[in-house]
Amino acid sequence: MNADQLLGLFRQIIDPGDPAVRERAADELTDWTRSYSAAEAITLATVP
């Protein structure tokens, strides 16, 4: 997932429109973040 896709998911989550769209975006975001191991997440968080 690239930055544009991530920002798109954030926009869908905060959009006051359709609750189903928000729910689906939140599910996609949590699935994506859980796909990394703890070490990978720490490494990615520290990369500028």
mmCIF entry with sequence, helices, sheets and N, C-alpha, C, O atoms, coordinates in Angstrom:
data_MODEL
# 
_entry.id   MODEL 
# 
_entity.id                         1 
_entity.type                       polymer 
_entity.pdbx_number_of_molecules   1 
# 
_entity_poly.entity_id                      1 
_entity_poly.type                           'polypeptide(L)' 
_entity_poly.nstd_linkage                   no 
_entity_poly.nstd_monomer                   no 
_entity_poly.pdbx_seq_one_letter_code       MNADQLLGLFRQIIDPGDPAVRERAADELTDWTRSYSAAEAITLATVP 
_entity_poly.pdbx_seq_one_letter_code_can   MNADQLLGLFRQIIDPGDPAVRERAADELTDWTRSYSAAEAITLATVP 
_entity_poly.pdbx_strand_id                 A 
# 
loop_
_entity_poly_seq.entity_id 
_entity_poly_seq.num 
_entity_poly_seq.mon_id 
_entity_poly_seq.hetero 
1 1  MET n 
1 2  ASN n 
1 3  ALA n 
1 4  ASP n 
1 5  GLN n 
1 6  LEU n 
1 7  LEU n 
1 8  GLY n 
1 9  LEU n 
1 10 PHE n 
1 11 ARG n 
1 12 GLN n 
1 13 ILE n 
1 14 ILE n 
1 15 ASP n 
1 16 PRO n 
1 17 GLY n 
1 18 ASP n 
1 19 PRO n 
1 20 ALA n 
1 21 VAL n 
1 22 ARG n 
1 23 GLU n 
1 24 ARG n 
1 25 ALA n 
1 26 ALA n 
1 27 ASP n 
1 28 GLU n 
1 29 LEU n 
1 30 THR n 
1 31 ASP n 
1 32 TRP n 
1 33 THR n 
1 34 ARG n 
1 35 SER n 
1 36 TYR n 
1 37 SER n 
1 38 ALA n 
1 39 ALA n 
1 40 GLU n 
1 41 ALA n 
1 42 ILE n 
1 43 THR n 
1 44 LEU n 
1 45 ALA n 
1 46 THR n 
1 47 VAL n 
1 48 PRO n 
# 
_struct_asym.id          A 
_struct_asym.entity_id   1 
# 
loop_
_struct_conf.conf_type_id 
_struct_conf.id 
_struct_conf.pdbx_PDB_helix_id 
_struct_conf.beg_label_comp_id 
_struct_conf.beg_label_asym_id 
_struct_conf.beg_label_seq_id 
_struct_conf.pdbx_beg_PDB_ins_code 
_struct_conf.end_label_comp_id 
_struct_conf.end_label_asym_id 
_struct_conf.end_label_seq_id 
_struct_conf.pdbx_end_PDB_ins_code 
_struct_conf.beg_auth_comp_id 
_struct_conf.beg_auth_asym_id 
_struct_conf.beg_auth_seq_id 
_struct_conf.end_auth_comp_id 
_struct_conf.end_auth_asym_id 
_struct_conf.end_auth_seq_id 
_struct_conf.pdbx_PDB_helix_class 
_struct_conf.details 
_struct_conf.pdbx_PDB_helix_length 
HELX_P HELX_P1 AA1 ALA A 3  ? ILE A 14 ? ALA A 3  ILE A 14 1 ? 12 
HELX_P HELX_P2 AA2 PRO A 19 ? ARG A 34 ? PRO A 19 ARG A 34 1 ? 16 
HELX_P HELX_P3 AA3 ALA A 38 ? THR A 46 ? ALA A 38 THR A 46 1 ? 9  
# 
_struct_conf_type.id          HELX_P 
_struct_conf_type.criteria    ? 
_struct_conf_type.reference   ? 
# 
loop_
_atom_site.group_PDB 
_atom_site.id 
_atom_site.type_symbol 
_atom_site.label_atom_id 
_atom_site.label_alt_id 
_atom_site.label_comp_id 
_atom_site.label_asym_id 
_atom_site.label_entity_id 
_atom_site.label_seq_id 
_atom_site.pdbx_PDB_ins_code 
_atom_site.Cartn_x 
_atom_site.Cartn_y 
_atom_site.Cartn_z 
_atom_site.occupancy 
_atom_site.B_iso_or_equiv 
_atom_site.pdbx_formal_charge 
_atom_site.auth_seq_id 
_atom_site.auth_comp_id 
_atom_site.auth_asym_id 
_atom_site.auth_atom_id 
_atom_site.pdbx_PDB_model_num 
ATOM 1   N N  . MET A 1 1  ? 0.856   -1.171 0.000  1.00 0.00 ? 1  MET A N  1 
ATOM 2   C CA . MET A 1 1  ? 0.000   0.000  0.000  1.00 0.00 ? 1  MET A CA 1 
ATOM 3   C C  . MET A 1 1  ? 0.900   1.231  0.000  1.00 0.00 ? 1  MET A C  1 
ATOM 4   O O  . MET A 1 1  ? 1.854   1.315  0.773  1.00 0.00 ? 1  MET A O  1 
ATOM 5   N N  . ASN A 1 2  ? 0.592   2.160  -0.854 1.00 0.00 ? 2  ASN A N  1 
ATOM 6   C CA . ASN A 1 2  ? 1.380   3.387  -0.893 1.00 0.00 ? 2  ASN A CA 1 
ATOM 7   C C  . ASN A 1 2  ? 0.668   4.494  -0.100 1.00 0.00 ? 2  ASN A C  1 
ATOM 8   O O  . ASN A 1 2  ? -0.431  4.303  0.419  1.00 0.00 ? 2  ASN A O  1 
ATOM 9   N N  . ALA A 1 3  ? 1.324   5.641  -0.028 1.00 0.00 ? 3  ALA A N  1 
ATOM 10  C CA . ALA A 1 3  ? 0.796   6.740  0.787  1.00 0.00 ? 3  ALA A CA 1 
ATOM 11  C C  . ALA A 1 3  ? -0.563  7.231  0.285  1.00 0.00 ? 3  ALA A C  1 
ATOM 12  O O  . ALA A 1 3  ? -1.435  7.573  1.083  1.00 0.00 ? 3  ALA A O  1 
ATOM 13  N N  . ASP A 1 4  ? -0.740  7.266  -1.030 1.00 0.00 ? 4  ASP A N  1 
ATOM 14  C CA . ASP A 1 4  ? -2.028  7.721  -1.576 1.00 0.00 ? 4  ASP A CA 1 
ATOM 15  C C  . ASP A 1 4  ? -3.175  6.807  -1.155 1.00 0.00 ? 4  ASP A C  1 
ATOM 16  O O  . ASP A 1 4  ? -4.260  7.277  -0.813 1.00 0.00 ? 4  ASP A O  1 
ATOM 17  N N  . GLN A 1 5  ? -2.930  5.508  -1.180 1.00 0.00 ? 5  GLN A N  1 
ATOM 18  C CA . GLN A 1 5  ? -3.962  4.554  -0.769 1.00 0.00 ? 5  GLN A CA 1 
ATOM 19  C C  . GLN A 1 5  ? -4.265  4.702  0.719  1.00 0.00 ? 5  GLN A C  1 
ATOM 20  O O  . GLN A 1 5  ? -5.424  4.651  1.131  1.00 0.00 ? 5  GLN A O  1 
ATOM 21  N N  . LEU A 1 6  ? -3.221  4.884  1.521  1.00 0.00 ? 6  LEU A N  1 
ATOM 22  C CA . LEU A 1 6  ? -3.406  5.051  2.962  1.00 0.00 ? 6  LEU A CA 1 
ATOM 23  C C  . LEU A 1 6  ? -4.223  6.307  3.263  1.00 0.00 ? 6  LEU A C  1 
ATOM 24  O O  . LEU A 1 6  ? -5.156  6.273  4.065  1.00 0.00 ? 6  LEU A O  1 
ATOM 25  N N  . LEU A 1 7  ? -3.866  7.402  2.619  1.00 0.00 ? 7  LEU A N  1 
ATOM 26  C CA . LEU A 1 7  ? -4.622  8.640  2.829  1.00 0.00 ? 7  LEU A CA 1 
ATOM 27  C C  . LEU A 1 7  ? -6.060  8.502  2.344  1.00 0.00 ? 7  LEU A C  1 
ATOM 28  O O  . LEU A 1 7  ? -6.975  9.068  2.941  1.00 0.00 ? 7  LEU A O  1 
ATOM 29  N N  . GLY A 1 8  ? -6.260  7.761  1.275  1.00 0.00 ? 8  GLY A N  1 
ATOM 30  C CA . GLY A 1 8  ? -7.616  7.514  0.791  1.00 0.00 ? 8  GLY A CA 1 
ATOM 31  C C  . GLY A 1 8  ? -8.452  6.776  1.821  1.00 0.00 ? 8  GLY A C  1 
ATOM 32  O O  . GLY A 1 8  ? -9.628  7.084  2.012  1.00 0.00 ? 8  GLY A O  1 
ATOM 33  N N  . LEU A 1 9  ? -7.836  5.789  2.491  1.00 0.00 ? 9  LEU A N  1 
ATOM 34  C CA . LEU A 1 9  ? -8.559  5.060  3.542  1.00 0.00 ? 9  LEU A CA 1 
ATOM 35  C C  . LEU A 1 9  ? -8.897  5.981  4.705  1.00 0.00 ? 9  LEU A C  1 
ATOM 36  O O  . LEU A 1 9  ? -10.001 5.919  5.247  1.00 0.00 ? 9  LEU A O  1 
ATOM 37  N N  . PHE A 1 10 ? -7.940  6.845  5.097  1.00 0.00 ? 10 PHE A N  1 
ATOM 38  C CA . PHE A 1 10 ? -8.214  7.792  6.178  1.00 0.00 ? 10 PHE A CA 1 
ATOM 39  C C  . PHE A 1 10 ? -9.371  8.714  5.805  1.00 0.00 ? 10 PHE A C  1 
ATOM 40  O O  . PHE A 1 10 ? -10.235 8.999  6.633  1.00 0.00 ? 10 PHE A O  1 
ATOM 41  N N  . ARG A 1 11 ? -9.384  9.175  4.569  1.00 0.00 ? 11 ARG A N  1 
ATOM 42  C CA . ARG A 1 11 ? -10.475 10.054 4.116  1.00 0.00 ? 11 ARG A CA 1 
ATOM 43  C C  . ARG A 1 11 ? -11.818 9.342  4.173  1.00 0.00 ? 11 ARG A C  1 
ATOM 44  O O  . ARG A 1 11 ? -12.828 9.935  4.552  1.00 0.00 ? 11 ARG A O  1 
ATOM 45  N N  . GLN A 1 12 ? -11.827 8.071  3.797  1.00 0.00 ? 12 GLN A N  1 
ATOM 46  C CA . GLN A 1 12 ? -13.076 7.310  3.838  1.00 0.00 ? 12 GLN A CA 1 
ATOM 47  C C  . GLN A 1 12 ? -13.548 7.112  5.279  1.00 0.00 ? 12 GLN A C  1 
ATOM 48  O O  . GLN A 1 12 ? -14.749 7.123  5.549  1.00 0.00 ? 12 GLN A O  1 
ATOM 49  N N  . ILE A 1 13 ? -12.602 6.933  6.199  1.00 0.00 ? 13 ILE A N  1 
ATOM 50  C CA . ILE A 1 13 ? -12.964 6.713  7.606  1.00 0.00 ? 13 ILE A CA 1 
ATOM 51  C C  . ILE A 1 13 ? -13.577 7.967  8.220  1.00 0.00 ? 13 ILE A C  1 
ATOM 52  O O  . ILE A 1 13 ? -14.526 7.872  8.998  1.00 0.00 ? 13 ILE A O  1 
ATOM 53  N N  . ILE A 1 14 ? -13.044 9.142  7.879  1.00 0.00 ? 14 ILE A N  1 
ATOM 54  C CA . ILE A 1 14 ? -13.558 10.371 8.495  1.00 0.00 ? 14 ILE A CA 1 
ATOM 55  C C  . ILE A 1 14 ? -14.703 10.998 7.703  1.00 0.00 ? 14 ILE A C  1 
ATOM 56  O O  . ILE A 1 14 ? -15.291 11.982 8.152  1.00 0.00 ? 14 ILE A O  1 
ATOM 57  N N  . ASP A 1 15 ? -15.031 10.446 6.534  1.00 0.00 ? 15 ASP A N  1 
ATOM 58  C CA . ASP A 1 15 ? -16.132 10.964 5.725  1.00 0.00 ? 15 ASP A CA 1 
ATOM 59  C C  . ASP A 1 15 ? -17.462 10.725 6.447  1.00 0.00 ? 15 ASP A C  1 
ATOM 60  O O  . ASP A 1 15 ? -17.754 9.600  6.853  1.00 0.00 ? 15 ASP A O  1 
ATOM 61  N N  . PRO A 1 16 ? -18.265 11.775 6.608  1.00 0.00 ? 16 PRO A N  1 
ATOM 62  C CA . PRO A 1 16 ? -19.534 11.608 7.329  1.00 0.00 ? 16 PRO A CA 1 
ATOM 63  C C  . PRO A 1 16 ? -20.628 10.922 6.509  1.00 0.00 ? 16 PRO A C  1 
ATOM 64  O O  . PRO A 1 16 ? -21.770 10.839 6.962  1.00 0.00 ? 16 PRO A O  1 
ATOM 65  N N  . GLY A 1 17 ? -20.305 10.438 5.335  1.00 0.00 ? 17 GLY A N  1 
ATOM 66  C CA . GLY A 1 17 ? -21.305 9.818  4.460  1.00 0.00 ? 17 GLY A CA 1 
ATOM 67  C C  . GLY A 1 17 ? -21.719 8.430  4.905  1.00 0.00 ? 17 GLY A C  1 
ATOM 68  O O  . GLY A 1 17 ? -22.132 8.234  6.048  1.00 0.00 ? 17 GLY A O  1 
ATOM 69  N N  . ASP A 1 18 ? -21.611 7.492  4.026  1.00 0.00 ? 18 ASP A N  1 
ATOM 70  C CA . ASP A 1 18 ? -22.098 6.127  4.204  1.00 0.00 ? 18 ASP A CA 1 
ATOM 71  C C  . ASP A 1 18 ? -21.326 5.374  5.297  1.00 0.00 ? 18 ASP A C  1 
ATOM 72  O O  . ASP A 1 18 ? -20.110 5.219  5.189  1.00 0.00 ? 18 ASP A O  1 
ATOM 73  N N  . PRO A 1 19 ? -22.007 4.907  6.338  1.00 0.00 ? 19 PRO A N  1 
ATOM 74  C CA . PRO A 1 19 ? -21.343 4.157  7.408  1.00 0.00 ? 19 PRO A CA 1 
ATOM 75  C C  . PRO A 1 19 ? -20.696 2.860  6.918  1.00 0.00 ? 19 PRO A C  1 
ATOM 76  O O  . PRO A 1 19 ? -19.683 2.430  7.470  1.00 0.00 ? 19 PRO A O  1 
ATOM 77  N N  . ALA A 1 20 ? -21.264 2.240  5.901  1.00 0.00 ? 20 ALA A N  1 
ATOM 78  C CA . ALA A 1 20 ? -20.689 0.994  5.380  1.00 0.00 ? 20 ALA A CA 1 
ATOM 79  C C  . ALA A 1 20 ? -19.321 1.246  4.750  1.00 0.00 ? 20 ALA A C  1 
ATOM 80  O O  . ALA A 1 20 ? -18.424 0.409  4.849  1.00 0.00 ? 20 ALA A O  1 
ATOM 81  N N  . VAL A 1 21 ? -19.165 2.395  4.107  1.00 0.00 ? 21 VAL A N  1 
ATOM 82  C CA . VAL A 1 21 ? -17.876 2.751  3.502  1.00 0.00 ? 21 VAL A CA 1 
ATOM 83  C C  . VAL A 1 21 ? -16.844 2.972  4.596  1.00 0.00 ? 21 VAL A C  1 
ATOM 84  O O  . VAL A 1 21 ? -15.703 2.522  4.481  1.00 0.00 ? 21 VAL A O  1 
ATOM 85  N N  . ARG A 1 22 ? -17.244 3.669  5.665  1.00 0.00 ? 22 ARG A N  1 
ATOM 86  C CA . ARG A 1 22 ? -16.322 3.897  6.791  1.00 0.00 ? 22 ARG A CA 1 
ATOM 87  C C  . ARG A 1 22 ? -15.892 2.584  7.412  1.00 0.00 ? 22 ARG A C  1 
ATOM 88  O O  . ARG A 1 22 ? -14.714 2.387  7.707  1.00 0.00 ? 22 ARG A O  1 
ATOM 89  N N  . GLU A 1 23 ? -16.841 1.687  7.611  1.00 0.00 ? 23 GLU A N  1 
ATOM 90  C CA . GLU A 1 23 ? -16.550 0.378  8.215  1.00 0.00 ? 23 GLU A CA 1 
ATOM 91  C C  . GLU A 1 23 ? -15.584 -0.423 7.348  1.00 0.00 ? 23 GLU A C  1 
ATOM 92  O O  . GLU A 1 23 ? -14.631 -1.014 7.855  1.00 0.00 ? 23 GLU A O  1 
ATOM 93  N N  . ARG A 1 24 ? -15.831 -0.439 6.055  1.00 0.00 ? 24 ARG A N  1 
ATOM 94  C CA . ARG A 1 24 ? -14.974 -1.189 5.132  1.00 0.00 ? 24 ARG A CA 1 
ATOM 95  C C  . ARG A 1 24 ? -13.558 -0.601 5.111  1.00 0.00 ? 24 ARG A C  1 
ATOM 96  O O  . ARG A 1 24 ? -12.579 -1.348 5.102  1.00 0.00 ? 24 ARG A O  1 
ATOM 97  N N  . ALA A 1 25 ? -13.447 0.722  5.105  1.00 0.00 ? 25 ALA A N  1 
ATOM 98  C CA . ALA A 1 25 ? -12.137 1.376  5.110  1.00 0.00 ? 25 ALA A CA 1 
ATOM 99  C C  . ALA A 1 25 ? -11.391 1.075  6.407  1.00 0.00 ? 25 ALA A C  1 
ATOM 100 O O  . ALA A 1 25 ? -10.184 0.832  6.385  1.00 0.00 ? 25 ALA A O  1 
ATOM 101 N N  . ALA A 1 26 ? -12.095 1.089  7.528  1.00 0.00 ? 26 ALA A N  1 
ATOM 102 C CA . ALA A 1 26 ? -11.457 0.767  8.807  1.00 0.00 ? 26 ALA A CA 1 
ATOM 103 C C  . ALA A 1 26 ? -10.972 -0.677 8.824  1.00 0.00 ? 26 ALA A C  1 
ATOM 104 O O  . ALA A 1 26 ? -9.892  -0.964 9.338  1.00 0.00 ? 26 ALA A O  1 
ATOM 105 N N  . ASP A 1 27 ? -11.758 -1.575 8.269  1.00 0.00 ? 27 ASP A N  1 
ATOM 106 C CA . ASP A 1 27 ? -11.337 -2.979 8.185  1.00 0.00 ? 27 ASP A CA 1 
ATOM 107 C C  . ASP A 1 27 ? -10.095 -3.137 7.315  1.00 0.00 ? 27 ASP A C  1 
ATOM 108 O O  . ASP A 1 27 ? -9.171  -3.866 7.677  1.00 0.00 ? 27 ASP A O  1 
ATOM 109 N N  . GLU A 1 28 ? -10.070 -2.460 6.171  1.00 0.00 ? 28 GLU A N  1 
ATOM 110 C CA . GLU A 1 28 ? -8.911  -2.537 5.284  1.00 0.00 ? 28 GLU A CA 1 
ATOM 111 C C  . GLU A 1 28 ? -7.669  -1.981 5.969  1.00 0.00 ? 28 GLU A C  1 
ATOM 112 O O  . GLU A 1 28 ? -6.581  -2.543 5.848  1.00 0.00 ? 28 GLU A O  1 
ATOM 113 N N  . LEU A 1 29 ? -7.837  -0.875 6.687  1.00 0.00 ? 29 LEU A N  1 
ATOM 114 C CA . LEU A 1 29 ? -6.702  -0.263 7.368  1.00 0.00 ? 29 LEU A CA 1 
ATOM 115 C C  . LEU A 1 29 ? -6.157  -1.170 8.464  1.00 0.00 ? 29 LEU A C  1 
ATOM 116 O O  . LEU A 1 29 ? -4.942  -1.327 8.583  1.00 0.00 ? 29 LEU A O  1 
ATOM 117 N N  . THR A 1 30 ? -7.025  -1.763 9.260  1.00 0.00 ? 30 THR A N  1 
ATOM 118 C CA . THR A 1 30 ? -6.536  -2.650 10.321 1.00 0.00 ? 30 THR A CA 1 
ATOM 119 C C  . THR A 1 30 ? -5.924  -3.916 9.743  1.00 0.00 ? 30 THR A C  1 
ATOM 120 O O  . THR A 1 30 ? -4.941  -4.423 10.283 1.00 0.00 ? 30 THR A O  1 
ATOM 121 N N  . ASP A 1 31 ? -6.480  -4.434 8.662  1.00 0.00 ? 31 ASP A N  1 
ATOM 122 C CA . ASP A 1 31 ? -5.870  -5.597 8.012  1.00 0.00 ? 31 ASP A CA 1 
ATOM 123 C C  . ASP A 1 31 ? -4.477  -5.262 7.503  1.00 0.00 ? 31 ASP A C  1 
ATOM 124 O O  . ASP A 1 31 ? -3.552  -6.062 7.643  1.00 0.00 ? 31 ASP A O  1 
ATOM 125 N N  . TRP A 1 32 ? -4.327  -4.093 6.917  1.00 0.00 ? 32 TRP A N  1 
ATOM 126 C CA . TRP A 1 32 ? -3.041  -3.686 6.368  1.00 0.00 ? 32 TRP A CA 1 
ATOM 127 C C  . TRP A 1 32 ? -2.005  -3.507 7.483  1.00 0.00 ? 32 TRP A C  1 
ATOM 128 O O  . TRP A 1 32 ? -0.872  -3.971 7.359  1.00 0.00 ? 32 TRP A O  1 
ATOM 129 N N  . THR A 1 33 ? -2.395  -2.835 8.572  1.00 0.00 ? 33 THR A N  1 
ATOM 130 C CA . THR A 1 33 ? -1.426  -2.606 9.647  1.00 0.00 ? 33 THR A CA 1 
ATOM 131 C C  . THR A 1 33 ? -1.078  -3.888 10.387 1.00 0.00 ? 33 THR A C  1 
ATOM 132 O O  . THR A 1 33 ? 0.039   -4.018 10.888 1.00 0.00 ? 33 THR A O  1 
ATOM 133 N N  . ARG A 1 34 ? -1.992  -4.825 10.467 1.00 0.00 ? 34 ARG A N  1 
ATOM 134 C CA . ARG A 1 34 ? -1.713  -6.094 11.146 1.00 0.00 ? 34 ARG A CA 1 
ATOM 135 C C  . ARG A 1 34 ? -0.871  -7.044 10.303 1.00 0.00 ? 34 ARG A C  1 
ATOM 136 O O  . ARG A 1 34 ? -0.377  -8.049 10.814 1.00 0.00 ? 34 ARG A O  1 
ATOM 137 N N  . SER A 1 35 ? -0.703  -6.742 9.033  1.00 0.00 ? 35 SER A N  1 
ATOM 138 C CA . SER A 1 35 ? 0.074   -7.627 8.163  1.00 0.00 ? 35 SER A CA 1 
ATOM 139 C C  . SER A 1 35 ? 1.571   -7.506 8.426  1.00 0.00 ? 35 SER A C  1 
ATOM 140 O O  . SER A 1 35 ? 2.347   -8.335 7.951  1.00 0.00 ? 35 SER A O  1 
ATOM 141 N N  . TYR A 1 36 ? 1.987   -6.494 9.171  1.00 0.00 ? 36 TYR A N  1 
ATOM 142 C CA . TYR A 1 36 ? 3.394   -6.311 9.499  1.00 0.00 ? 36 TYR A CA 1 
ATOM 143 C C  . TYR A 1 36 ? 3.711   -6.925 10.852 1.00 0.00 ? 36 TYR A C  1 
ATOM 144 O O  . TYR A 1 36 ? 2.887   -6.911 11.766 1.00 0.00 ? 36 TYR A O  1 
ATOM 145 N N  . SER A 1 37 ? 4.921   -7.467 10.964 1.00 0.00 ? 37 SER A N  1 
ATOM 146 C CA . SER A 1 37 ? 5.377   -7.947 12.267 1.00 0.00 ? 37 SER A CA 1 
ATOM 147 C C  . SER A 1 37 ? 5.740   -6.728 13.109 1.00 0.00 ? 37 SER A C  1 
ATOM 148 O O  . SER A 1 37 ? 5.816   -5.613 12.592 1.00 0.00 ? 37 SER A O  1 
ATOM 149 N N  . ALA A 1 38 ? 5.959   -6.937 14.385 1.00 0.00 ? 38 ALA A N  1 
ATOM 150 C CA . ALA A 1 38 ? 6.319   -5.822 15.276 1.00 0.00 ? 38 ALA A CA 1 
ATOM 151 C C  . ALA A 1 38 ? 7.623   -5.173 14.820 1.00 0.00 ? 38 ALA A C  1 
ATOM 152 O O  . ALA A 1 38 ? 7.736   -3.948 14.811 1.00 0.00 ? 38 ALA A O  1 
ATOM 153 N N  . ALA A 1 39 ? 8.596   -5.981 14.447 1.00 0.00 ? 39 ALA A N  1 
ATOM 154 C CA . ALA A 1 39 ? 9.886   -5.440 14.005 1.00 0.00 ? 39 ALA A CA 1 
ATOM 155 C C  . ALA A 1 39 ? 9.737   -4.620 12.726 1.00 0.00 ? 39 ALA A C  1 
ATOM 156 O O  . ALA A 1 39 ? 10.353  -3.563 12.589 1.00 0.00 ? 39 ALA A O  1 
ATOM 157 N N  . GLU A 1 40 ? 8.923   -5.102 11.793 1.00 0.00 ? 40 GLU A N  1 
ATOM 158 C CA . GLU A 1 40 ? 8.698   -4.359 10.554 1.00 0.00 ? 40 GLU A CA 1 
ATOM 159 C C  . GLU A 1 40 ? 7.994   -3.037 10.836 1.00 0.00 ? 40 GLU A C  1 
ATOM 160 O O  . GLU A 1 40 ? 8.345   -2.009 10.258 1.00 0.00 ? 40 GLU A O  1 
ATOM 161 N N  . ALA A 1 41 ? 7.017   -3.061 11.710 1.00 0.00 ? 41 ALA A N  1 
ATOM 162 C CA . ALA A 1 41 ? 6.275   -1.842 12.032 1.00 0.00 ? 41 ALA A CA 1 
ATOM 163 C C  . ALA A 1 41 ? 7.186   -0.801 12.672 1.00 0.00 ? 41 ALA A C  1 
ATOM 164 O O  . ALA A 1 41 ? 7.105   0.382  12.342 1.00 0.00 ? 41 ALA A O  1 
ATOM 165 N N  . ILE A 1 42 ? 8.050   -1.235 13.583 1.00 0.00 ? 42 ILE A N  1 
ATOM 166 C CA . ILE A 1 42 ? 8.984   -0.304 14.235 1.00 0.00 ? 42 ILE A CA 1 
ATOM 167 C C  . ILE A 1 42 ? 9.946   0.271  13.209 1.00 0.00 ? 42 ILE A C  1 
ATOM 168 O O  . ILE A 1 42 ? 10.220  1.471  13.210 1.00 0.00 ? 42 ILE A O  1 
ATOM 169 N N  . THR A 1 43 ? 10.454  -0.583 12.339 1.00 0.00 ? 43 THR A N  1 
ATOM 170 C CA . THR A 1 43 ? 11.382  -0.120 11.304 1.00 0.00 ? 43 THR A CA 1 
ATOM 171 C C  . THR A 1 43 ? 10.710  0.876  10.378 1.00 0.00 ? 43 THR A C  1 
ATOM 172 O O  . THR A 1 43 ? 11.287  1.920  10.076 1.00 0.00 ? 43 THR A O  1 
ATOM 173 N N  . LEU A 1 44 ? 9.512   0.575  9.924  1.00 0.00 ? 44 LEU A N  1 
ATOM 174 C CA . LEU A 1 44 ? 8.806   1.486  9.031  1.00 0.00 ? 44 LEU A CA 1 
ATOM 175 C C  . LEU A 1 44 ? 8.465   2.805  9.714  1.00 0.00 ? 44 LEU A C  1 
ATOM 176 O O  . LEU A 1 44 ? 8.453   3.851  9.066  1.00 0.00 ? 44 LEU A O  1 
ATOM 177 N N  . ALA A 1 45 ? 8.192   2.766  10.996 1.00 0.00 ? 45 ALA A N  1 
ATOM 178 C CA . ALA A 1 45 ? 7.838   3.983  11.728 1.00 0.00 ? 45 ALA A CA 1 
ATOM 179 C C  . ALA A 1 45 ? 9.034   4.915  11.882 1.00 0.00 ? 45 ALA A C  1 
ATOM 180 O O  . ALA A 1 45 ? 8.864   6.121  12.058 1.00 0.00 ? 45 ALA A O  1 
ATOM 181 N N  . THR A 1 46 ? 10.247  4.359  11.815 1.00 0.00 ? 46 THR A N  1 
ATOM 182 C CA . THR A 1 46 ? 11.439  5.180  12.012 1.00 0.00 ? 46 THR A CA 1 
ATOM 183 C C  . THR A 1 46 ? 12.078  5.630  10.709 1.00 0.00 ? 46 THR A C  1 
ATOM 184 O O  . THR A 1 46 ? 13.012  6.431  10.729 1.00 0.00 ? 46 THR A O  1 
ATOM 185 N N  . VAL A 1 47 ? 11.596  5.131  9.577  1.00 0.00 ? 47 VAL A N  1 
ATOM 186 C CA . VAL A 1 47 ? 12.150  5.532  8.282  1.00 0.00 ? 47 VAL A CA 1 
ATOM 187 C C  . VAL A 1 47 ? 11.572  6.884  7.902  1.00 0.00 ? 47 VAL A C  1 
ATOM 188 O O  . VAL A 1 47 ? 10.354  7.063  7.899  1.00 0.00 ? 47 VAL A O  1 
ATOM 189 N N  . PRO A 1 48 ? 12.455  7.850  7.578  1.00 0.00 ? 48 PRO A N  1 
ATOM 190 C CA . PRO A 1 48 ? 11.951  9.193  7.223  1.00 0.00 ? 48 PRO A CA 1 
ATOM 191 C C  . PRO A 1 48 ? 11.201  9.213  5.921  1.00 0.00 ? 48 PRO A C  1 
ATOM 192 O O  . PRO A 1 48 ? 10.724  10.267 5.500  1.00 0.00 ? 48 PRO A O  1 
# 
